[in-house]
Amino acid sequence: MSGSTDQAPVQVVIWTAKERASTLHEALKALGWHYPFAQSQVNNEGEIGFPCLQTEPFSTEELRVLKLKAVEPFTFNLQPIEITGHSVNPHDQLKRSVEAWCAHTVTSDHRQTLLELPTKWERLGDLVILPEEAFHSAQWNEVLSHVEEAEKTNLWQAVAQSLGGARLARQAQILDNITRSPQLRLLHGDSAWVEFSDYGVQFGFDAEQVMFSSGNVTERHRIGSIDMSGEIIVDAYAGTGYYTLPMLVRSNAAHVHACEVNPASIAGLRWGASANDVEQKLTIHQGNNQDTLPSLKGLADRCHLGLLPSSQAVWAHSLACLKPTGGMLHIHMNVEKEHIEQWRMDTIATLEMMAQEAGRPWNITSIHLERVKSFSPGVVHVVLDVLCRVRA
Ligand SMILES: C[S@@+](CC[C@H](N)C(=O)[O-])C[C@H]1O[C@@H](n2cnc3c(N)ncnc32)[C@H](O)[C@@H]1O
């Protein structure tokens, strides 16, 4: 077996001026990125460097998250770091656990090829969700096909524990149906019901039955940071409350009308409303929003349209839901990177035309375009904030 776990690991080190060091340190700990038991460092300019768990340069998404935490200015590089105690880096833990399992369970012929380990995973509460390809190579499939169930259980349990969880699941392709049901397979544990708190908001749902995108965390926090005091909101694609709950709990919305077709998502939404004590401020409209939105005409200050690749199917309905004096739309869309500005202009023109046809000759302006994340090569998930106002 390789002895690389004893060498100094090469990690991202993030640097900032001494005065900003404690802010950055707190932010890294809050994000769970801080590498425990690693020495902070000082460079020739007197800047302080904090080792992080990341082993590749920060992604655009990670840089955006850091920016939101107001920790700028900073720089980062990749370098060997000094460990002062026992390493709890989950990558190391995972490698050690799998090596130990292999040594015990797998013949030496197979061991060399087995250390093909996942480098990314997601954690919802104590459920660790591995990517689709994890432990799924031809070699892994071959080995696992010859292993007793009890040994497999030992492996999945060790993997879950190494990554800070108690249960383990593997993601599969999200089904392209109306409810975007995930094909998630539980590898270890009795149920896929998860409960967790993010940004002060409690979420709960059955991860085998609903889709939840952790990649949209910055957008969820952005929406939860807007002051919506006293506002009536329509959430056209409420899901488990990914945006509905932050709007109620953090943005102080007076009431949210949540449209949702998937009963499993509604079960999560109800659980979240109760856990966050906002049941009195939530009305759930179960069914296809093409049928439910027309009953919400003229009552909203704001409509949230969170469906990908496009929410255009409800643009006209949502304009009709706004109060006669107008309001705000948050429009989600997947757009090709080089056509974002054209899409923004086309969207405003389309909304103006739809409003005009509905007898609402409003002034419609885009006030912000948020680039949420890269969805696929060349395609960006964006959210356009659109203000609709009666012409003076
Ligand atoms: C992208 S997901 C939103 C997920 C949600 N933001 C969350 O994480 O819980 C879209 C949601 O819209 C729901 N949905 C899709 N089409 C719908 C429709 N026509 N009417 C009502 N709900 C719909 C799906 O069931 C799903 O929960």
The ligand as a Tripos MOL2 file, in Angstrom:
@<TRIPOS>MOLECULE
LIG
   27    29     1     0     0
SMALL
NO_CHARGES

@<TRIPOS>ATOM
      1 C1        -36.2860   22.4060   -9.4190 C.3       1 LIG1
      2 S1        -37.4310   21.6500   -8.3270 S.3       1 LIG1
      3 C2        -37.4730   22.8160   -7.1150 C.3       1 LIG1
      4 C3        -36.9380   22.1920   -6.0080 C.3       1 LIG1
      5 C4        -37.1050   23.0460   -4.8080 C.3       1 LIG1
      6 N1        -36.5480   24.3230   -5.0630 N.3       1 LIG1
      7 C5        -36.4860   22.2580   -3.6910 C.2       1 LIG1
      8 O1        -35.2780   22.0990   -3.6580 O.co2     1 LIG1
      9 O2        -37.2060   21.7240   -2.8960 O.co2     1 LIG1
     10 C6        -38.9320   21.9320   -9.0750 C.3       1 LIG1
     11 C7        -40.1220   21.5900   -8.2470 C.3       1 LIG1
     12 O3        -41.2410   21.9820   -8.9950 O.3       1 LIG1
     13 C8        -42.2030   20.9720   -8.9850 C.3       1 LIG1
     14 N2        -42.9410   21.1250  -10.2470 N.ar      1 LIG1
     15 C9        -42.4750   20.9410  -11.5070 C.ar      1 LIG1
     16 N3        -43.4380   21.2240  -12.4140 N.ar      1 LIG1
     17 C10       -44.5300   21.5950  -11.7030 C.ar      1 LIG1
     18 C11       -45.8230   22.0140  -12.0730 C.ar      1 LIG1
     19 N4        -46.1760   22.0990  -13.3450 N.pl3     1 LIG1
     20 N5        -46.6850   22.3380  -11.0970 N.ar      1 LIG1
     21 C12       -46.3270   22.2860   -9.7880 C.ar      1 LIG1
     22 N6        -45.0950   21.8790   -9.3610 N.ar      1 LIG1
     23 C13       -44.2020   21.5530  -10.3130 C.ar      1 LIG1
     24 C14       -41.4260   19.6820   -8.8660 C.3       1 LIG1
     25 O4        -42.1960   18.6720   -8.2650 O.3       1 LIG1
     26 C15       -40.2580   20.1100   -7.9900 C.3       1 LIG1
     27 O5        -40.5410   19.9130   -6.6270 O.3       1 LIG1
@<TRIPOS>BOND
     1     1     2 1
     2     2     3 1
     3     2    10 1
     4     3     4 1
     5     4     5 1
     6     5     6 1
     7     5     7 1
     8     7     8 2
     9     7     9 1
    10    10    11 1
    11    11    12 1
    12    11    26 1
    13    12    13 1
    14    13    14 1
    15    13    24 1
    16    14    15 ar
    17    14    23 ar
    18    15    16 ar
    19    16    17 ar
    20    17    18 ar
    21    17    23 ar
    22    18    19 1
    23    18    20 ar
    24    20    21 ar
    25    21    22 ar
    26    22    23 ar
    27    24    25 1
    28    24    26 1
    29    26    27 1
@<TRIPOS>SUBSTRUCTURE
     1 LIG1         1 GROUP 0 **** ****
